Amino acid sequence: MALFGFDRLSVQQFETVLLYRNGRFEKALTPGRHRLRAGSRQLVRIDLRPEVFRFAQGAVSSDRIAINLVYAARTQIVDPKAAFESSQNYREEISIRLQSVVKAVCSRKPRLEIQTDHQTFSNNAQKAASQILRAIGCECLTFELLQVDSAGPVAELDNSEWDLRRTSAWRPKAAAPVAGGPVGR
């Protein structure tokens, strides 16, 4: 029997539905059948199943060697409201935060350690990612470093040349002649 002024809603086992009325959060609907009063409302379905992100990313180790990494991270939403309200696209936010974590973990470890001890790197990245993702209602369930390749040393400017470039007194060592300008002797 249908009740007038109410709508039926089924929430799947793997999701949560966030109910907003007049732009304000009212409640999270758990799996099962629900009857909702008709009116001004917004329903947001949030899939709670774990999601796998796979990346190929360049980074720099603590010994200033450029490396290319391939890794996979398995994440899950633990707070649907925080995940929805923290960003327009929480998947994109997860992706950016995971890449930032990997860059930071790489910057604290030498290339040889990253290449030879995948397990320790993975554990450190997983713990750091969980802390960072918690702010957006997610957690990193697993992290696996799949491959590391050395891309070579990072090119650096000589400090004296860098300091000169930041001042107005710096001039290029050999400037090309400008068309229509004076020609050197």
N, C-alpha and C positions, 0 to 999 in steps of 0.2 A: 504494500500500500504506500503510495507516494504522499508525502506531506507537502502542502502548499507553502511556498516561501523558503524551501530548503532544497539544496542540491546534494547529490551523492558524489562521493569521491573515493576512489580506491588508491591506496598507497602501496606500491610494490615492496617486497621484502628487502630489496637492496637500496631503497631510497628513503629520503625524508622530504616532506613537503612543508615549506615555510609559508605561513599564512600572514599576510599583511592586510590590514583594514585601514582605509584612508591614509595610506602611506606609512603606517606604523606597524611594527612587528607585533603580532598577537600571540602566536604559538607555533611550535613545530609539530606537525602531524606524523605520528609513527605508522609503521606498516599496518594495514587493515582497512576496513571500510569506515567512512566518516560521513556524517550529514552536516552540511554547512549551511548556515543562514545565508540566503541570497542578499546581495547588496554590493556595495563598493568594496571590492577585495582584489588582491593579487595573490596568485599561488605560484610558488617557485619550487620546482622539483630539483632536488640535489641528489645526484648519484653517489652513493657511499662506497661503491666497489673500489678496490685498489686500482690505481692507474700507473702504468709503466712509462717512463720517459727515457729515451735513449739519445745520447749526445755524442758528437765528435767535436772536440773543443781544443783550441790552443791555449797554452798557459806558460808561465815562466816559473822555474824552480828557484829555490833559495840561492843556488849557486849560479844564477842568471843564465840558465840554459833554457832555450825555447823547446817546449815539448808539445806533442799532440796526443790527446787522450781520447779514448772511446770508453764510455761508461753508461750504465743503466741504473736508474733509481726507481724504486717502487714506492709510491706515496698513497696516502689515504686521507680523506676528510674525516676529522674527528669532531669538529664543531661546525655544522652546516651553516648556521647563522653567521658566524665569523667569516667563513669562506666566502659566502655570498656578499656580505657587506664590506669586506676589506678591499675589494677590487672589482672593476668591471668585468675582468676575465681572470678568475682565480687560477686557471690552468697556465695562462701566460705568466702570471705572477710566480707560480711554482717553478716554472721553467727558468725564469730570470734569477730567482733566488738560488736554485740549485747550481747554476753556472757560476754565480758569485761565490758560493761556498767552495766549489772546486778550485777556483782561482786563488782564493785565500789559503786553502790547505796546501796547494802546490807551492805558494810563495814561502811557506814555512819548512819545506822539506827539500833536500838536495835531489837532483835528477836520479842518481843511482839508487837511492832509497825508494823513490817512487816507482822506478822500473822493476826493482827486485822484490819489494814487499807490498804486493797488491792488497793483501789482507789488512795490514795495519792502516794503509791509506784509506781503504774502503770503510773500515770501522770509524776512523776519525771523521771522514766526510759524512757518514751516516749520522753520527752524533751531532755534528755541527748543523747539518741540514734539518734535523728534527727540531733543534732549538730555534732556528730561523723560521721554519715553516709553522711553528706553533702559533706565532703571532697572527697568522691568517687561517687558523682553524684546521691545520693539516699536520701530518707527521710523515717522516721518511721511515718506511718499514724496512727496506733493504737498500743497500748501495753496493754496486759491484763495478770495480775498475776492470775493464775487459782488455784494454790494450794501451801501451804507452810507446811512443816513438820519439826519438830525439830529433829536433829540427835544427840544432846547432846553437852556438852562443848568441846572445842578444847583442846587437850593435849598440855601442854607447858613444856619445860625444865626449871628447876630452873635456874635463871640468873647466880648464881655463878658457877653451873656446866657448863653452856653454855660458860661463859668466860674462864673457865679452858680448855674446849675442843678446843678453838681457839688458845691456847698457846701450845708450844712444851712440857711444863712441865706436861701436863695432862696425867694421866695413868688410865686405868680402875681400879675400886675399887677391883674387884676380877677377876683375870685372870685365865683362865683354864690352867692346865699344858699342856705343849707341848710334844708330843711324842718324846722320845729320849733326852729330856732336863733334867735339874736337878730337883729333887723332893724335895719339901719343907719338913721341919722337923715337 
